[in-house]
Amino acid sequence: MTPLRITIVDFATRGPQKRLYARIMNANYASIMPQVMGVWCEELGHKVRYICYTGSEDITGSLVEDTDVLILGAFTRSALAAYAVSALYRAKGVVTVLGGPHARCYPEDAVKYFDYVLGFTDKTVLADLLHERTRHRPLGREMSAARQPDHLPGVRERWKFIAPTLAKAPTLKLIPMIGSMGCPYTCSFCIDSTVDYQPMEFDQITEDLRFVQANQKNPYVAWHDPNFGVRFDDYMTAIEGAVRPGSVRFAAESSLSLLSEDNVKRMGRNGFVGMLPGVESWYDYGNKSRATRASGADKVRQVSDHVNMILRYIPYVQTNFVLGLDQDEGDEPFELTKKFLDASPGAYPAYSLWTSYGRAAPMNRQLQGDGRVLPFPFHFLNSTRAMNVVPVNYSWERFYDLAIDITAYSFSVKAMARRWHANTGFAARSLNLVRAASSSRVAHQTKVRRALDSDQTVKDYFAGDSTVLPEFYRAQIQRDLGAWWPALPGGAMAHDQNAYFNSPPAVPSKIKAFAGGGGGLVLEEAAAAPSV
């Protein structure tokens, strides 16, 4: 087979970015699977150009003329940018491929804009795709392996793609690693609950960590496991066998149920400096907390004590919450969160608006069937810019009043000062300060709240009385896409939000996924807790 010129673009953001936090952190949102695809493409004899798009790179221009196959990895928040870029390449005869969480959640929509849409992807699926390399239009072809791959290329094999991405990060540089895929829990709201838990080879972890120490000064490793430490002793034994004390620092997502004091002490001794546990709700939404039998104020006390214990050994803790759940009613859940923040001032709170991502989780079929999912464009589905699930216990106006209030409380000057004094270590203090100071969430939500009062088209859209996208949102998409706006395909801003419900029920099985795409360490403002 004649070697192909393959361009792989990993969308770490949804369009051009200028914010300070974006310049500091976006390169650290590189996903693992696009790098894996790059390794496999080269092993199959092809020429690869890999780009982690952080908001400033030119991924069109002359690259279009020098590409036979374009492979894009994207979260749903980047879908419209990916659709526009795909259109630019397809117009020049390039075959385009989509993988990542958006391909997993919205395959019915993605096939309109790509020649191939990938589910589970292994080297065989990729080889078959590149051998066929056909322009499938008007609808693309879905391809998937039967299950996730048993092995992924490690850090050494991916280093040629990791190193130039790290070079884009001016200060904090996170090396992406993964030790498992899927999740052993069966939470109906979680994107990984329907993917079998599968640990990777622990010998590979040891080898990767030894390579990291030898090739990066003062390295930080970000574990992309959906739930780190399920096989805790095996993980820590692998780390302890490879890492000199203090030579590598780690950050990971995990459930509070795994973070006992003995485990946290061991993690602290072995260089863990950041943990991102999910709290989700003060009621019964989350089932991975050590306080699952507690509710309301009792859970606040238990979780606060637990988080404060973690902070004694690990300097950076992000606690993840979901706003707008059916269990929430009145002011109480928001006031309880304030009590938690007062009792645990060192924790950085990350809030997700309840968001239904297509096929991502079993709960979504019921939400769609009940008519509770609004057709917000993908551009706003990042768990912060729009909530597409209609709340049952709040009017939209009241919900946004409360969301604005808790966000302003969390990121006020007073709260930032308390967090600074409660944190230990310059890195944790600085990251928390930059995140809070650069957040635009209160400003955005305030604009939405005002539009609910002053713009009838917005009010009708939120009420479900109209599916016509208000100018308020259309203008934001045009501004954010910038030069890509003219390339956005007609109809791309609209999608069938009930496609999962309207599709034939599948034989019960794990949802197909672009391996490694659904989970991963999330430090950005845009996502925090498990979202459906």
Stockholm file with secondary structure:
# STOCKHOLM 1.0

chainA/1-532         MTPLRITIVDFATRGPQKRLYARIMNANYASIMPQVMGVWCEELGHKVRYICYTGSEDITGSLVEDTDVLILGAFTRSALAAYAVSALYRAKGVVTVLGGPHARCYPEDAVKYFDYVLGFTDKTVLADLLHERTRHRPLGREMSAARQPDHLPGVRERWKFIAPTLAKAPTLKLIPMIGSMGCPYTCSFCIDSTVDYQPMEFDQITEDLRFVQANQKNPYVAWHDPNFGVRFDDYMTAIEGAVRPGSVRFAAESSLSLLSEDNVKRMGRNGFVGMLPGVESWYDYGNKSRATRASGADKVRQVSDHVNMILRYIPYVQTNFVLGLDQDEGDEPFELTKKFLDASPGAYPAYSLWTSYGRAAPMNRQLQGDGRVLPFPFHFLNSTRAMNVVPVNYSWERFYDLAIDITAYSFSVKAMARRWHANTGFAARSLNLVRAASSSRVAHQTKVRRALDSDQTVKDYFAGDSTVLPEFYRAQIQRDLGAWWPALPGGAMAHDQNAYFNSPPAVPSKIKAFAGGGGGLVLEEAAAAPSV
#=GR chainA/1-532 SS CCCCEEEEEEESSSSCCCCHHHHHHGGGGCCHHHHHHHHHHHHTTCEEEEEEECSSCCCSTHHHHTCSEEEEECCGGGHHHHHHHHHHHHTTTCEEEEESHHHHHCHHHHTTTCSEEESSCCHHHHHHHHHHCCCCCSSCEEECCSSCCSCCCCHHHHHHHHHHHHTTCSSCCEEEECSEESCSCCCTTCTTTTSCCEECCHHHHHHHHHHHHHHSSSCEEEECCSSTTTTHHHHHHHHHTTCCTTSCEEEEEECGGGCCHHHHHHHHHTTEEEEEEEEECSSSSCSSSTTTTCCTHHHHHHHHHHHHHHHHHCSEEEEEEEESCTTCCSSHHHHHHHHHHHHCTTSEEEEEECCCCTTSSTHHHHHHHTTCBCCCCGGGCSSSSCCCBCCSSSCHHHHHHHHHHHHHHHTSHHHHHHHHHHCCSHHHHHHHHHHHHHCCHHHHHHHHHHHHHHCHHHHHHHHTSCCSCCHHHHHHHHHHHGGGGGGSCTTTTCCCTTHHHHSCCCCSCCCCCCTTCSCCCCCSTTCCSCCC
#=GC SS_cons         CCCCEEEEEEESSSSCCCCHHHHHHGGGGCCHHHHHHHHHHHHTTCEEEEEEECSSCCCSTHHHHTCSEEEEECCGGGHHHHHHHHHHHHTTTCEEEEESHHHHHCHHHHTTTCSEEESSCCHHHHHHHHHHCCCCCSSCEEECCSSCCSCCCCHHHHHHHHHHHHTTCSSCCEEEECSEESCSCCCTTCTTTTSCCEECCHHHHHHHHHHHHHHSSSCEEEECCSSTTTTHHHHHHHHHTTCCTTSCEEEEEECGGGCCHHHHHHHHHTTEEEEEEEEECSSSSCSSSTTTTCCTHHHHHHHHHHHHHHHHHCSEEEEEEEESCTTCCSSHHHHHHHHHHHHCTTSEEEEEECCCCTTSSTHHHHHHHTTCBCCCCGGGCSSSSCCCBCCSSSCHHHHHHHHHHHHHHHTSHHHHHHHHHHCCSHHHHHHHHHHHHHCCHHHHHHHHHHHHHHCHHHHHHHHTSCCSCCHHHHHHHHHHHGGGGGGSCTTTTCCCTTHHHHSCCCCSCCCCCCTTCSCCCCCSTTCCSCCC
//
